[in-house]
Amino acid sequence: MYAIKTLLNQYLRFIITVFGIALCVILMLFILSVYKGSADGAVQYIRSSDTDIWVLQNNATNILRNTSLLSSNYGKTLTGIEGIRSASPVLFMLASVKTREHPASIYLAGYDIQSEKGGPPSITEGRNISNDNEIVLDHSFAAKYKIRTGDQVFIKNDTLIVAGLSSGTNMFVLQYAFITLGKAKELFGFSGFVSAYLINTYPGIENEEVINSIKEKIPNSAVFDNSSFLENNNYEVKSGILPLLFIVALIGGIVLTAILSLILTVYVLEQRKDYAIMKALGASAGFIPGMIVKQSLILAGCGMIMALVLFFPLCNLVEKISPEISAVSSFRQVVLVIMGLAVISLISSLIPGLKLRNIYPLEVFQ
């Protein structure tokens, strides 16, 4: 095929171009993977909570960017409402952990270990907490600060033993940690408050009926079923810093378009006399532009293959260097990038295609 032969005439340029395309593709894949990993990690706690209804302070809609304080006495009121099987309190608060290097922030969740509601989604190492002197840390937080199970961590004036490490608790810029509700209240300094109640209803009970009953009994409250509450938190994730990652991915796409356009234009200028000969010999109007498109697709395809070969090892390397960065890839993401790359290839072939209009068959005789 002439398109491939033309590209391989300058094999070093071909390799450099493919490598440059691969780097742009890796950037786009990595940005999408970080977005998915961070978005999933931010709401995995809620998704795995096995809760029917969330009760928060009035005007609070989520636990990621809202503050909620409810009286601890509401627990008795809630358990007395018909249809409610259990009402488990949870207290959320930002705290600072003293590490070997410098203090690090965590998002503490204090929960009732008897009910087990509001605890870590899953334990990857060690075990869950069993008393007030223990804590479960997010595994990426522990890896970043070289903390292991059995180590001691210091929060305010308290010393807590790391009982286990959890997954599904990494919010990219912040990580969850879990302690008992009693210890959380002690650290908070006010024992009469919690952040939310996790409500479980009896089978066959409509959540809407229970929600209306809760609003009647506790007027100063915001009540959501689990799916609505998950949607609220998802919205907060998507409206925060993470959308900026898409801008970076878009910039990567623009850079890739510029690279392909520039390289293809150089090929056209270098092969100008050959194209003039083709026109003089009666090549069809679509033959030469079609060849430019083929060259663009070949370069993009080779770059995509190289990117897929390098992407996963690079992700593993990045996660070892920065454990808090969670990159989660999916087949859908790869397909999306392939489709985007195909569009970029077609757009990149437009500028070199315009150059072909200035090539005339009579140039052969110059």
C-alpha positions as CSV (number, residue, x, y, z in Angstrom):
1,M,0.0,0.0,0.0
2,Y,1.4,3.3,-1.1
3,A,0.2,5.2,2.1
4,I,2.2,2.8,4.3
5,K,5.2,2.9,2.0
6,T,5.2,6.7,2.1
7,L,5.1,6.8,5.9
8,L,7.9,4.2,6.3
9,N,10.3,6.1,3.9
10,Q,11.1,8.2,6.9
11,Y,10.9,5.5,9.6
12,L,12.5,7.5,12.4
13,R,9.9,10.3,11.9
14,F,7.2,7.6,11.8
15,I,8.3,6.2,15.1
16,I,8.6,9.6,16.8
17,T,5.1,10.6,15.5
18,V,3.5,7.3,16.7
19,F,5.2,7.8,20.1
20,G,3.9,11.4,20.3
21,I,0.4,10.2,19.4
22,A,0.6,7.4,22.0
23,L,1.6,9.9,24.7
24,C,-1.4,12.1,23.9
25,V,-3.7,9.0,23.9
26,I,-2.2,7.9,27.2
27,L,-2.9,11.3,28.7
28,M,-6.6,11.1,27.6
29,L,-6.9,7.5,28.9
30,F,-5.3,8.5,32.2
31,I,-7.5,11.5,32.7
32,L,-10.6,9.5,32.1
33,S,-9.4,6.7,34.4
34,V,-8.6,9.2,37.2
35,Y,-12.0,10.8,36.8
36,K,-13.8,7.5,37.0
37,G,-11.7,6.3,39.9
38,S,-12.2,9.5,41.9
39,A,-15.9,9.7,41.1
40,D,-16.5,6.1,42.1
41,G,-14.3,6.4,45.2
42,A,-16.1,9.5,46.4
43,V,-19.5,7.8,46.4
44,Q,-18.6,4.1,47.0
45,Y,-19.2,4.6,50.7
46,I,-22.8,5.7,50.1
47,R,-23.3,3.0,47.4
48,S,-22.2,0.3,49.7
49,S,-24.0,1.5,52.8
50,D,-26.9,-0.9,52.5
51,T,-29.2,1.9,53.7
52,D,-32.8,2.7,52.7
53,I,-33.1,6.3,53.9
54,W,-30.6,9.0,54.9
55,V,-31.6,11.7,57.5
56,L,-29.6,14.9,57.7
57,Q,-29.9,18.4,59.0
58,N,-32.3,20.7,57.1
59,N,-30.8,22.1,53.8
60,A,-28.0,19.5,53.7
61,T,-28.1,17.4,50.6
62,N,-24.9,15.4,50.7
63,I,-22.0,14.4,52.9
64,L,-19.2,15.5,50.6
65,R,-19.5,19.3,50.7
66,N,-22.2,19.9,53.3
67,T,-22.2,20.1,57.1
68,S,-24.9,18.4,59.0
69,L,-25.6,18.3,62.7
70,L,-28.5,16.5,64.3
71,S,-29.4,15.8,67.9
72,S,-28.4,12.4,69.3
73,N,-31.9,12.3,70.9
74,Y,-33.5,11.9,67.4
75,G,-32.4,8.3,67.4
76,K,-35.2,7.3,69.8
77,T,-37.7,9.3,67.8
78,L,-36.7,7.6,64.6
79,T,-36.9,4.1,66.0
80,G,-40.4,4.8,67.2
81,I,-41.7,5.6,63.7
82,E,-43.7,2.8,62.2
83,G,-41.8,0.9,59.4
84,I,-38.3,1.8,60.7
85,R,-36.3,-1.3,61.6
86,S,-33.1,0.6,62.7
87,A,-31.7,4.1,62.8
88,S,-27.9,4.1,62.9
89,P,-26.1,7.4,63.8
90,V,-22.9,8.5,62.0
91,L,-20.7,11.5,62.7
92,F,-18.5,12.9,60.0
93,M,-15.7,15.3,60.6
94,L,-12.4,16.5,59.1
95,A,-9.4,15.6,61.2
96,S,-5.7,15.8,61.1
97,V,-3.5,12.8,61.5
98,K,0.1,13.2,62.6
99,T,2.4,11.3,60.2
100,R,6.2,11.0,60.0
101,E,6.5,13.8,57.5
102,H,3.7,16.3,58.3
103,P,0.0,16.3,59.4
104,A,-2.4,14.9,56.9
105,S,-6.2,15.4,56.6
106,I,-8.7,12.6,56.7
107,Y,-12.5,12.4,56.6
108,L,-13.4,10.6,59.8
109,A,-16.6,8.6,60.0
110,G,-17.6,7.6,63.5
111,Y,-20.2,4.9,63.5
112,D,-22.0,2.5,65.9
113,I,-20.0,-0.8,65.7
114,Q,-23.0,-2.7,67.2
115,S,-25.2,-1.8,64.2
116,E,-22.2,-2.0,61.7
117,K,-24.0,0.7,59.6
118,G,-21.8,3.5,58.3
119,G,-18.6,1.5,58.5
120,P,-16.0,0.8,55.8
121,P,-17.4,-0.7,52.5
122,S,-14.7,-3.4,52.6
123,I,-11.6,-4.4,54.5
124,T,-8.5,-5.2,52.3
125,E,-6.1,-5.8,55.1
126,G,-6.4,-6.5,58.9
127,R,-9.9,-6.3,60.4
128,N,-12.6,-3.8,61.3
129,I,-12.5,-1.8,64.5
130,S,-13.8,-3.4,67.8
131,N,-13.2,-0.7,70.4
132,D,-12.6,3.1,70.9
133,N,-8.8,2.8,70.6
134,E,-8.8,1.5,67.0
135,I,-9.1,3.0,63.5
136,V,-9.5,1.8,60.0
137,L,-7.6,3.8,57.3
138,D,-8.1,4.0,53.6
139,H,-5.5,1.7,52.0
140,S,-4.2,4.4,49.6
141,F,-3.7,6.9,52.5
142,A,-1.8,4.2,54.5
143,A,0.4,3.4,51.5
144,K,1.2,7.1,50.9
145,Y,2.3,7.7,54.5
146,K,3.8,4.2,54.9
147,I,1.3,3.2,57.7
148,R,0.6,-0.5,58.3
149,T,-1.9,-2.4,60.4
150,G,-0.8,-2.5,64.0
151,D,0.8,1.0,63.8
152,Q,-0.2,3.9,65.9
153,V,-1.6,7.1,64.6
154,F,-2.2,10.3,66.5
155,I,-5.3,12.5,66.2
156,K,-5.4,15.5,68.6
157,N,-4.2,14.0,71.9
158,D,-5.4,10.5,71.2
159,T,-3.4,7.5,70.1
160,L,-5.3,5.0,67.9
161,I,-4.1,1.6,66.6
162,V,-4.6,0.8,62.9
163,A,-6.8,-2.3,63.0
164,G,-7.3,-2.5,59.2
165,L,-7.2,-0.9,55.8
166,S,-10.3,-0.3,53.6
167,S,-11.0,0.1,49.9
168,G,-13.7,2.2,48.2
169,T,-12.9,5.1,50.5
170,N,-10.6,7.2,48.4
171,M,-12.0,10.6,47.4
172,F,-8.9,11.6,45.4
173,V,-8.2,14.8,47.5
174,L,-9.3,13.2,50.7
175,Q,-9.7,9.7,52.2
176,Y,-12.1,8.2,54.7
177,A,-11.1,6.8,58.1
178,F,-13.4,4.9,60.5
179,I,-13.6,5.0,64.3
180,T,-16.3,4.3,66.8
181,L,-19.1,6.8,67.3
182,G,-18.1,7.3,70.9
183,K,-14.5,8.2,70.0
184,A,-15.8,10.5,67.2
185,K,-17.9,12.4,69.6
186,E,-15.0,12.7,72.0
187,L,-12.8,14.1,69.3
188,F,-15.6,16.4,68.1
189,G,-16.0,17.8,71.5
190,F,-19.8,17.8,71.6
191,S,-21.4,14.5,72.6
192,G,-25.0,15.5,71.8
193,F,-24.7,15.6,68.0
194,V,-24.3,13.3,65.0
195,S,-24.2,14.1,61.3
196,A,-26.7,11.7,59.9
197,Y,-28.9,8.7,60.6
198,L,-28.9,5.7,58.3
199,I,-32.4,4.3,58.3
200,N,-33.3,0.7,57.4
201,T,-37.0,-0.1,56.9
202,Y,-38.9,-3.4,57.2
203,P,-39.5,-5.4,54.0
204,G,-42.6,-4.3,52.1
205,I,-42.6,-0.8,53.6
206,E,-42.7,2.1,51.1
207,N,-39.8,4.5,51.6
208,E,-42.0,7.4,50.7
209,E,-44.4,6.7,53.6
210,V,-41.5,6.5,56.0
211,I,-39.9,9.7,54.6
212,N,-43.1,11.6,55.2
213,S,-43.4,10.3,58.7
214,I,-39.8,11.3,59.5
215,K,-40.4,14.9,58.2
216,E,-43.5,15.1,60.4
217,K,-41.7,13.9,63.5
218,I,-38.5,15.8,62.9
219,P,-39.4,19.0,60.9
220,N,-35.8,20.4,60.9
221,S,-34.4,17.6,58.8
222,A,-33.6,16.7,55.2
223,V,-34.6,13.1,54.3
224,F,-33.6,11.2,51.1
225,D,-33.9,7.7,49.9
226,N,-30.6,6.0,49.1
227,S,-30.8,6.5,45.3
228,S,-31.6,10.2,45.6
229,F,-28.9,10.7,48.1
230,L,-26.4,8.9,45.9
231,E,-27.4,11.1,43.0
232,N,-26.9,14.3,45.1
233,N,-23.4,13.2,46.0
234,N,-22.6,12.3,42.4
235,Y,-23.7,15.8,41.4
236,E,-21.3,17.3,43.9
237,V,-18.4,15.2,42.5
238,K,-19.2,16.2,39.0
239,S,-19.5,19.9,39.8
240,G,-16.3,20.1,41.8
241,I,-12.6,20.0,40.7
242,L,-13.0,16.8,38.6
243,P,-14.5,18.4,35.5
244,L,-11.2,20.2,35.1
245,L,-9.8,16.9,34.2
246,F,-11.9,16.9,31.0
247,I,-10.5,20.2,30.0
248,V,-7.0,18.7,30.3
249,A,-8.2,15.7,28.2
250,L,-9.6,18.2,25.6
251,I,-6.3,20.1,25.5
252,G,-4.6,16.7,24.9
253,G,-7.0,16.1,21.9
254,I,-6.2,19.6,20.5
255,V,-2.4,18.9,20.8
256,L,-2.9,15.6,19.1
257,T,-4.8,17.2,16.2
258,A,-2.0,19.7,15.8
259,I,0.6,17.0,15.7
260,L,-1.1,14.9,13.1
261,S,-2.0,18.0,10.9
262,L,1.7,19.1,11.0
263,I,3.1,15.7,10.2
264,L,0.7,15.1,7.4
265,T,1.3,18.5,5.9
266,V,5.1,17.8,5.9
267,Y,4.4,14.5,4.1
268,V,2.3,16.3,1.5
269,L,5.0,18.9,0.9
270,E,7.7,16.3,0.6
271,Q,5.7,14.2,-1.8
272,R,4.4,17.2,-3.8
273,K,6.0,16.1,-7.1
274,D,4.8,12.5,-6.7
275,Y,1.2,13.8,-6.2
276,A,1.6,16.0,-9.3
277,I,2.6,13.0,-11.3
278,M,-0.4,11.1,-10.0
279,K,-2.7,13.9,-11.2
280,A,-1.0,14.0,-14.6
281,L,-1.5,10.3,-15.0
282,G,-5.2,10.8,-14.3
283,A,-5.6,9.8,-10.7
284,S,-9.2,10.2,-9.6
285,A,-10.2,13.3,-7.5
286,G,-10.6,11.3,-4.3
287,F,-7.6,9.1,-4.6
288,I,-4.9,11.4,-3.2
289,P,-7.2,12.9,-0.4
290,G,-8.2,9.3,0.5
291,M,-4.5,8.4,0.8
292,I,-4.0,11.3,3.2
293,V,-6.9,10.1,5.3
294,K,-5.4,6.6,5.3
295,Q,-2.0,7.9,6.4
296,S,-3.7,9.7,9.3
297,L,-5.6,6.6,10.3
298,I,-2.5,4.5,10.1
299,L,-0.5,6.9,12.4
300,A,-3.4,7.1,14.8
301,G,-4.0,3.3,14.9
302,C,-0.3,2.6,15.5
303,G,-0.3,5.3,18.3
304,M,-3.4,3.7,19.9
305,I,-1.8,0.3,19.9
306,M,1.4,1.7,21.5
307,A,-0.7,3.6,24.0
308,L,-2.6,0.5,25.1
309,V,0.6,-1.4,25.5
310,L,2.2,1.3,27.7
311,F,-0.9,2.6,29.5
312,F,-1.5,-0.1,32.2
313,P,2.1,-0.4,33.3
314,L,2.3,3.4,33.6
315,C,-0.9,3.4,35.7
316,N,0.6,0.9,38.1
317,L,3.8,3.0,38.3
318,V,1.8,6.2,39.0
319,E,-0.2,4.5,41.7
320,K,2.9,3.2,43.4
321,I,4.4,6.7,43.3
322,S,1.2,8.4,44.4
323,P,-1.2,5.9,46.0
324,E,-4.0,8.4,46.4
325,I,-4.4,8.6,42.7
326,S,-6.9,5.9,41.8
327,A,-7.2,5.2,38.0
328,V,-10.1,2.9,37.1
329,S,-10.2,1.9,33.4
330,S,-13.1,0.4,31.5
331,F,-13.8,-1.0,28.0
332,R,-16.2,1.9,27.5
333,Q,-13.4,4.4,28.1
334,V,-11.1,2.7,25.6
335,V,-13.8,2.7,22.9
336,L,-14.6,6.4,23.6
337,V,-10.9,7.3,23.1
338,I,-10.7,5.2,19.9
339,M,-13.7,6.9,18.5
340,G,-12.3,10.3,19.5
341,L,-9.0,9.4,17.9
342,A,-10.8,8.5,14.7
343,V,-12.5,11.9,14.6
344,I,-9.2,13.6,15.3
345,S,-7.6,11.7,12.5
346,L,-10.2,12.9,10.0
347,I,-10.0,16.5,11.2
348,S,-6.2,16.4,11.0
349,S,-6.4,15.3,7.4
350,L,-8.4,18.4,6.4
351,I,-5.5,20.9,6.5
352,P,-3.1,18.7,4.4
353,G,-6.0,18.0,2.1
354,L,-6.3,21.8,1.4
355,K,-2.6,21.8,0.4
356,L,-3.4,19.3,-2.4
357,R,-5.5,21.9,-4.2
358,N,-2.4,23.9,-4.9
359,I,-0.7,20.9,-6.6
360,Y,-1.1,21.0,-10.4
361,P,-0.1,18.3,-12.9
362,L,2.1,20.8,-14.9
363,E,4.4,21.0,-11.9
364,V,5.9,17.7,-13.3
365,F,7.5,19.6,-16.2
366,Q,9.1,22.3,-14.0
